[in-house]
Amino acid sequence: MTAPLDPPTLTLSPNPSTRASPGREEVRDVPGLESHRGPGPVLILRWNTLDVTDTVDVVLHFHGFSGRGAAMNLVSDKEAASGLDWSDPRGLDPAPGRTRPTLALLPRGHFYGGRTGSGYDFPALVRPGGARALIDWSLARFAARVGVPTLTPGRLILTAHSGGGAALWRVLGDLNPHEVHVFDALYQSPAPLLRWAGRRIEDDAAAPGDLETHMRERGGALRVIYTAHGGTAGNSLEARRGLDRMLAAHPGLRRWYAAELTATPHGEVPRRFGWRLLRDAGAALPGLSSSGTPATPLGTGGQPTLRPGARGGAVREAQRRLNAAHAREVAAGRPGLPGAPLTEDGAFGRGTQAAVIAFQRLAFPGEPGRHDGVIGPATWARLEAVGTAQPAGLPGTPPLAEETFEFADEEAEGAPPPLPVTAQPRAVPPDDPVPFAPLPAPGAFWPLRTDDPRGRLVSHVTAEGRTVGRAGRAFMARRQGVRDGQTLPRWHVGLDLFARAGDTVVACETGRIVEFAFFYRARSGQRTYRLLVAHAGVVVNYGEVTADSLTRHGLAVGDRVQAGQPIGVVSDTNMLHFETYTPGTERSFQWWPDRPRPESLLNPTRYLLALQARGEGHTAPAPAEQVAGGTAPGAGYAPAPLTGPRVPPGFRAVARRGQVRGLARYGGRRVDEVLGELAAAGHISLTREDIDTLQRVANVETGGLIQGLNTWDSAVVSIGFMQWTLQHGKLQEWIRRAGTAFARHGIELDPARTYSWTRQGRSVAEQGAIRGAATRDELRWDGWAQRFFNAGLDGEAVAVEAALAVEHLQRHRTGLRAHLRNPELYDVFMGHYRASLRVRGLFQAAYNNLPAAAKRGTAAALAAAGAAGTERFAALLEEGLLAAYAERGDHGTRIVSETRTGARVP
């Protein structure tokens, strides 16, 4: 984020009323945010006025996950829900909004998918100095727009929604903001927030003069708004209690420091309350509990504390939720709650009390003080979470306590913690240490091929007591497991290494596979396996790998493997669980504190630290992005090897419905830049209108870039700025026309074979196969993904693609003409088409994306337009396309928002 970028020279409006109005800008290229790219802009700037001279307040918002995965667009999917509004966005409240000159920053996160397939983090911003660099760059850009040399930041406000909270926690110490607004985002411990708030509260309490003036100009604020059912209630209640303690001596500050419950749906929380808090951080918000008041004996949903002997509707609700918890446990193969299912009679008797105590043992393992049979706020929060996650008793519903803890909060953080200094690890436990595994032999390999920036981090505690990495991932961390139907504390007998789902696991040393068996079920529902390999001086359990790990690599129990040989695939847990045992061990073990230590167990920390420092690893060849300007790879270039990592560096795994399906990557420069250069050099013949139209199509398909690859959907491979697909034969057509260019990258058609696609037993497509890939699914991974990505950046291939794209634009118009069956009506359309770049872009982008919706929506617009002018027709075309997309179960807003801007070339 520290790379400089010259601020733009922007034309200013001479109209004072315009300068005093709110505005916005979409920015596609921001230094340091390259890894965050996707469809649409990488940054949106919003301001409430241009009447700025020297100082402007700054708001930085971190958005949450997205159900649209890698296709998420800031404009259509996040901006309206961000809360970065200067007045009520619904138009229902006439009260004025924020009046202080303010610049709001909405950066796009980095899509990593995770076990939900929707995960976003902010690695470029949580690194030291990253967020500050983005703020400085945005201020310089805004200063150019305002027409002043520089702008100084005034008040700094950080806001976060949902999964964006993890990034906010990480930048707190680096930025030290004036205000923090947390919109249902406390999925992590509130400790960092409370430490920051404690310092602010002390400063505010000691400030001289009028309190209102101080808080408005220099004071702090922490406003936490949470829902009862989204998984943030427990941490939010902890934050509320922490603030209560801090504010006991400073009651006058309760307006500005509060954690409050809302019935507003999770996705609407920022939109409803964001503008009010930007107007006044100490505002009393509608529909919430009294700001800053001490926690009352109510559950997170306003339920009363229940004790034996209680009667009424609240007891009946508790019994219903206890029965749901019981059904989930039974569905997971465990005994369930004693006496359940309970009679839901609203009477808190002995049977209900026994079920409550059993539930508390599951919900709060290792905390006997909470197993009191009383349903207070914390127990209500856990019951409400059970009652809303999924219907009780459905197969695959996660149990209350997993046998292995997944790091959902850390998965959202994303940024690499610093690598450790060369210090000896502490022997644990201190009273009777587990022996360290012997050091690996020279030439041993790090066990993972991953592009995760934390991929070689070994979490542990040093001999001096310093924690490196994540304490919860270290050897001998405290965990919980199920034994004899009870959830009990246990020790973590391995060390969890950061990785991404789909990464390749390799053998550290030469050895023999001695066991492959079920390990545990991940929270996504995926079954994970343990893979034990006996090396010369140690047996390693490469844990939490996928069920097809051995078959995918042609291996079986008893086979010999070589150092560095691929043996497994990382599961949806996004980690490799690494255990070590003495020679001769042929199974893994659990260790319960009340039972003896497994005799063969060894501490893997020193072994992994040695591999971190000296272990061999895989480095893939650099992608050929330099060819995107129109030149072919130079002499000595070789196609990417097919034996590389399953997820090559620079690519990301994409999951759908909890299963990793394939890869995605965007790259190269803008379409108009590349095609403009090729046209200027005489390699292609395109009109300005053609380039503009293709840029608008690419805005939808690849975020405006010359190359985008996805291998995760049913088409298997889609590449290029038009997203040419394998399933529909368009990719094969490109390969045939640019055979020499694709052959340079190791891609050739196999005329003797085809790939088939079926649906419900019926063949739906049969297309040409790729030489060297026995099955079409092989093309989703490894070097094939690299080959297709690099080929799409080859200048010769791009020149052919441009010519082919223009042909397809004509085919799209021919398809519409056939659909309309009315030459006169088609001529009307073509009149609008020739007169408006916007109409061209809208129609072509929609037809390239979803032909049926494009034809239906265009026909509807023509029917409604009559003799209307082109500007009116463009508006009707937007409406028609949105309606046609909606009929097919897609909101289609990308087609409208992404085609508003076209080529930048003259």
Order of alpha helices (4+ residues) and beta strands (2+ residues): alpha-beta-beta-beta-beta-beta-beta-alpha-alpha-beta-alpha-beta-alpha-alpha-beta-alpha-beta-alpha-alpha-alpha-alpha-alpha-beta-beta-beta-beta-beta-beta-beta-beta-beta-beta-alpha-beta-beta-beta-beta-alpha-beta-beta-alpha-alpha-beta-beta-beta-alpha-alpha-beta-beta-alpha-alpha-alpha-alpha-alpha-alpha-alpha
